Every structure is written in C-alpha cells, then in structure tokens.
C-alpha cells in the first residue's frame, strides 16, 4: 500500500492541553505530521488519513528529546480553537485596561 506523509507547523499563543495527555504544553510552534494511505481501485487518486501526530519537545530532564503524540484531527482543531479564543480574550482585556488618550 502506498503511503505519504505531510508536515506542517501550528502555533499556539498560550499554554494548552490535549485530550488524553496529562499536563499543559507551553505556547510555541509545533510540528504536525499527517500520514495517509492511497485508496486502491478508484479511477482517481485519493488518500485516507491514517494517523496524525504532534511533535512535542522535551523539557527539564527530557530536554533534547522529542515525542510524537498521536492526536485526532478534531482534538487538534479544538485545541487551536481554544487557543485562538484565549488570545482574543487577552487582547480585549489589554485594550480595556489601556489608558485612554487625551484628545484635546
């Protein structure tokens, strides 16, 4: 069976957590690896996703190591959606707390 892998990068602006894994991960850039297999017997080329991984860099005693965490596409989208919502709330809070400019 023919397989292909695609890499992309996602950016989290805030610490986040993933379903099925304990603890929070720090904000930053994370590599996403998607594996797909070619569907056989079709009159056109089509692939089916078989796995999605998030590459997590080790911290503390595990610095220098990386871990591929299996995640679902929906869990990744949910984490990014929560991160975007948190960032928007933070930006609105900062705007509300900033001093008003004197327009004289």
ZIZIMO-V757986 format. One record per backbone hydrogen bond with DSSP energy under -0.5 kcal/mol. NH is the residue of the N-H (numbers start at 1). CO is the residue of the C=O. E is the energy in kcal/mol with one decimal. If there is no record, write none. Layout:
BEGIN
NH:CO:E
NH:CO:E
END
This chain:
BEGIN
4:36:-2.4
6:34:-2.5
8:32:-2.0
10:30:-2.9
12:28:-2.8
13:11:-0.5
16:25:-2.2
21:18:-1.9
25:16:-3.6
28:12:-2.1
30:10:-3.0
31:55:-0.5
32:8:-3.3
33:53:-2.4
34:6:-2.9
34:32:-0.5
35:51:-2.6
36:4:-2.7
37:48:-2.6
38:2:-3.1
39:46:-3.0
42:39:-0.5
48:37:-2.5
50:35:-3.0
51:35:-1.6
53:33:-2.8
54:69:-2.3
55:31:-2.8
55:53:-0.5
56:54:-0.6
56:67:-3.3
57:55:-0.5
58:65:-3.6
62:59:-2.3
63:60:-1.6
64:58:-0.5
65:62:-1.9
67:56:-2.4
69:54:-2.8
69:67:-0.7
70:68:-0.6
71:52:-2.6
76:72:-2.1
77:73:-2.3
78:74:-2.4
79:75:-2.3
80:76:-2.3
81:77:-2.3
82:78:-2.6
83:79:-2.2
84:80:-2.4
85:81:-2.3
86:82:-2.4
87:83:-2.4
88:84:-2.4
89:85:-2.1
90:86:-2.4
91:87:-2.5
92:88:-2.1
93:89:-2.3
94:90:-2.4
95:91:-1.9
96:92:-2.1
97:93:-1.6
98:94:-1.1
103:101:-0.6
END
